[in-house]
């Protein structure tokens, strides 16, 4: 007797859906803040019909916002043609995407791409590339975040993420970011396989690494025969105003770059780029693999995302909108000592707060119709779609003083903060 699969799609109330979520999902994410049902451009709507300005973009994922016509068209066209094949076979979109990424990355002849489904999977592959050098040690930076799977977690510094799953893969050591002397000392023995770094440390509070440190990292790793692995999962794909954040420095070419997030604009796809034949050859046939990486759906969508960014000059838009946001926040900070500055580049920004109230501000912002994130207790993180406008940014900046009022202990919530619907 066959089993019938039934759905309960008729029950869509937010309270009911939240209850069902808690009853059916593993509790790793806690209770969802809202049940979202629809998105368009830089806005989303929840199950109760409330509208929100999405200034987080799925944490730097939704490069083109929600339901962008080029995203929808590429996905629809490809799924009507060929949805998935195993990696015993290749497809045109996969090959074209690899060629496009190598061109945008300005990778030398002999370079190659490996496709994944996520950022942590990209960093897992990079970890294995490092292991193939035969050297026993790998360096990562304090405050780094590279993912939650076991290899990527070994590269992630936050103790609360690491401790429940130890012992982690060994050989990883952490050095302080920005400290050239400490890096030089760690590399001196000549047995370091790779240095992993993020050009902007997102989970640390959107903290850019100094230019002189990045240049020193490239120089020192080259001198010691160590791979420089640049994690551009959050900073890549025009997020900072360059195709990849490290390209702002002319003399900084990594040995390996990892990507995901914005590459698919919401479709799960990541990539690893190995620069040059010597690095490309470290992983040999049979030494790594993936089921979904580089599937034609993801590759077609990624090509549409990259094409739209180029055609609409969204790199320039990211720079301009980011500069506008920074100016507006600096203006606020000049008169409001609760704001101590703004960090980051392009449309990856961290607003620094004097008091550890960022989670409370995030909650008040959601009530007011803005989706943002607390990277840490002192930092509000914004990573909106690259299509966001100055006018949309201004609505948040104009509301921020009242959000801070409402989040400050002892203050009553401002009457100016209301739920937008």
N, C-alpha and C positions, 0 to 999 in steps of 0.2 A: 504494500500500500504506500503510495507516494505521500511525502510530507508537503503540506501547503505552507508557503511562506506568506505571511500577512504583514501589512504595515499599519502604522497608526498615524499616518500623515494628517488625518483630520483633526488631531488635537495639537494645536499650535500655540496655545497660550504660554507666555513666558514662564509663569510659575510651574505649570505642568511640565514644560520642556526641561526646566532646571532640575526638577525632581527626577525626571527620567534620566537625565545626564548623570546625576549622582548615583542612581541605581544601576547604571549600565557601564559606566566608564571607570577605568582605573583612576585613582585619586591623585595622580601626579601633578595636575594643574590646579587642584583645589576647585572651589565653586566658581563657575564662569561669571564674569562681571555683568554680561548681558548675553542674550541670545540674538545674534545678528541674522537677518534673513535676506537682505538685499543690499547691493552697493551700486553706485554710479559715480564715475569721476572720483572726486576726493571725499565723497559722502557715503555713509552706510546708514541703514535703518534697522532697528531691532524689532522683536516680535510684538511689541506694543505700539509700533508705529513711530517711535521717537527717532529723530534724525541726529547724526553726529558728523562733525568734521574730522576725518581720519588723518591725524597728524603723525601717525606711527607707521602707517602703510604695511601692516603685518610684520613690523620690525624690519623695515628697509626692504621688503619683498615686493610690494605692489608698485613697481616703478611707473606703470602707466595708469595707476589708479584702479578702479573697479569697472568691469564690463567695458573696457576700451574696445572700440570697433575692430581695430587691427588684431587684438588678442582673440576676440570672439571669432573673427573670420578665419584666422589661421588655424585655430583649434577645430572649428567646424569643418573646414575643407579637408584637413588631414584625417580626421576621424572617419570621414566618409570614404577615405581612400585606403588607409592602412594605419591601424592603431598601434600594434605591437608586434615585434618579431624578436626572437632571441638574438644574442650576440654571436651566434653562428653565422649570422647574415648582417649585411650593412644596408643602409637606406640613403637615398639622396639627401634628405634633410640633415641626417647625422654628419655626413661628409661635408656638406656646405657649412654647417655650423662650426665644425672643427676648423675649417679653412678661414672662416670669418674671425674666430677668436684668435687664431695665430696672427692674422693680419692686425687686428686691433691691439693685440699685446706686443706688437713689433718684435715678435720672436724670430730668432735667426733660423736659417735653413737647418733642417734636421730636427726641429722641435716637434712635439707631438702633444695630443690631447687625450685625456681619459675622462669619460662622462660618468657622472654619479647622479644620485637622486637628492642629495642634501649637502649642506656645508660640513656637517660632522663626517659624512662619508668621504667627502673630498679630502679632509684632513687625515682620515684614516689611511687613504691611499698615499698621501704625502709622507705619512709616518713610515709606511712600508718602503717607499722609495729611499728614505733616509736609512732604514735598516740595511738596505741592499749595498750601502757603501762599505759595510763590514766594520765600521767604527762603532764603539760601544756607547758613546754618550750623545745625548740630544739636549740642546738648550732651548728653553722657552723663557718668557718674561714674567716677572711677578705681575699680578693683576690681569694676566692673559685669560681669554676665553676662546677655546677652539672647538668645543662641542661636548656632547654628553656620552657618546659611545666610549668604550674602554680605552682605546688608543688616544682618541682626541681628549678624553677626560684626563689622561695622564699628562697632557700638555696644558691643561687648564689649572690655574693657580688656586682658585677659591676652595678653601679647606672644606666648607660645608657640602660642596658638590662631590669632593673626592673621598672623604672619610668613609661614607657608608659602603663603598665599593672596593676598598683596598683589600689585598694588594693589587695595584694597577701595574700595567706594563712598565718594566724598569728602565733605568738608564736616563731618565729625564731629570734635569736640574734646572732650577729657576735662578735667573739673574735679574737685578733691578733694572727697570727701563730707564733709558737716558744716561746710564752710567757707563761711559766708554771704557774706563779703566777696569771695571769689574768684568766687562765683556772680554776685554783683551786678556785678562788673567785666566778666565774660564777657557778661552780658546788656546792658550799657550801650549798645553801639552801635546796638541796636534792630533787628538783622538776624538774630536767632536764631529759627528756625522752631519748635523744640521742645526741651524738656528731658526726657530719659528718666531715670527712676529706679525702683529697687526699694525698697519700704518697709523690707525686710530684705534685705541683700545676702547671698544664700545661698552663692555660690561664694567669697566673701571670708571666709567663716567664720561665717556666720549672724550678721551684724552689723547691728543695727537702726540706721536713720538717726535722729538725735535729733529729738524733736518740734519743737523750735524751728527746726530746719533745714527740716523738711517744711513748716511753716507759712510760713517765709520763701520757700521755693521757690514755693508757691502765690501768695503776695503779689507777689513779684517778676516771675514769669512773666505774671501778669495785668496788672501795670503796663506791661510791655514788649510786650504783644500776642503773647506766646510760648505755644505749647501746652505744657501739663503732661501728659506721657504717663507713666502709672503702670503699671509691669510687675508684675502680680499673678499671674504664671504659677505661681510656687511658693507665694506667700503667700495666694492667694485661696481661695474656697470653704471657709470655716470653718477653715482650717488654723491660724490664729492665735487663734481664738475669736470672730472677727467674720466676717461673710460675706466682707468684703474688708478687708485689714489697714488700709488708710488710713481706714476708717470709725471707727476708734478716736478720731480727731480730728474733732470736729463740723464744723469749718470747712475741711475739706480735701476738695474735690470736684475730681477731675481733669477734663481736657478729653477725654482718651482713656484707657481702661483695657484692658490685654491680659490674657487668661486662657487656661488650658489645664489640664494636669496633673489636679488633683483634680476638675475639672468633669465628666469622664466616668468617674471612678472606675476607670480602667483601659482604657476604650474611647477611642480617639484622637479627641478633639474639643477645639477651642479657640474663642475668641471675641474680638472687638474691640468695645468699646462706645464710641461717639462721643456725647459729652454735648452736647445742644442742636443745633438746626437748623443753625447756622452751621458747626459742626465736621462734622456729619453730611453736609453738602452738599459738602465738599471733594473727596470721591471721586465722580465722575460715572459714569453707565452706560458700561461698556466699559473703564474705567480699571483695573479689578482683577477677579480672579476666582479660582475654586477648583473642583476637581472633586468632592471629597468633603466639603467643609465644609458642615455643617448637614444632612447626610443623615439620613433618618428613624431609622436605627439609633442613631447617635450622639446625636441629639436626644432620643430616647425614654429612653436610658440616663441621659443628663444630667438629665432631668426626674426620673427615679427617684432619682438620687443626691441632688439638691437636696431632693426631697420627704422622703427618709429622714432627711437631716440636720435638717430642720425638725421632723419628727414625733418624732424621738428626741432632740431637743435636743443634737445632737452639737457645736454651737457651745459650749454650756455645758460639755460633756464635754471638749472640747479645752482650754478654760481650766482646768478643775479638774485634769485629768490633767497638763497642762503645769505647773501650780503645784506639784502633788505631785512631779513629777520634779525641778523646780528646788529644792524644799526638801530632797529627798534628796541631790542633788548638793552643795548648800551644806553639808549636814551632813558629807558626806565630805570636802569641801574644807577644812573647819575643822580636820581632823586629818591631812590628806594633802596635803603641799605639791606633789605632782605634778599636782593639779587646781587651777587658778587661778580657776575660776568657770564660770558657765553664762550663755549669751546667748540671745536670741530671744524668742518669744512663743507661747503656746498649745502646739501640738504640732509646732512647728518650732524646734528647739533645737540649740545648739552648745556642747559641753562643751570648755572651754579647758584645754589641757595646758601645763605648764611646759616640757617638752622636746618636740622635733619627732618624736614617736613615734606619731602618730595612725595612719599606715598599718599599723604593726606591731600596734597595738591592734586595729584592724579585722580583721586576719588572725587574731589570737588569739580574738577574739570569734566569728568564723565557726566556728572549730574547737569553740568552746564552745556553739554553737547560737544565736548572735545575729547578725542582719544589721544592720549600721550602716555608716557611710560616713565617710571622712576628707575633709572639705571643704578642708583644707590640712594641712600637717604638724603643726600645733598644735591642730587642732580636730576633734572627733568630731561628726558631724552625725546627728541623729535626727529622723525625720519619719514616725512610725508611723501606721497607720490610726487614724482618729478613734474607732474602737470599742475601742481598746486599753484595758486595765484597769490600775488601780493595782497589782494583784498581779503582772501581767505586767511592768510597769515595774520593780517591786521586784526581780524575779529578775535583771534586768540590773544594776541599781544594786548589788545585793549581790555580784554577780560582778565588778564593775569593778575593785576593788583587786587581785584576783588576775590579771585581764587586764593591768593595768599592770605587775604584777610580771613576768609572762611576756614583756612587750614591752620591758622595760627592758634595755639592753645589759649583758651580764655576769651577768644573773640566769638561773637555770634556770626552765623552765616549771613552774608550780605544779601539784601533783598534784590540786588542786581543780578544775582546768580539764579537763573531759572532753567528748568529743563526745556530744551528746544524741541518742538514737535511740528 
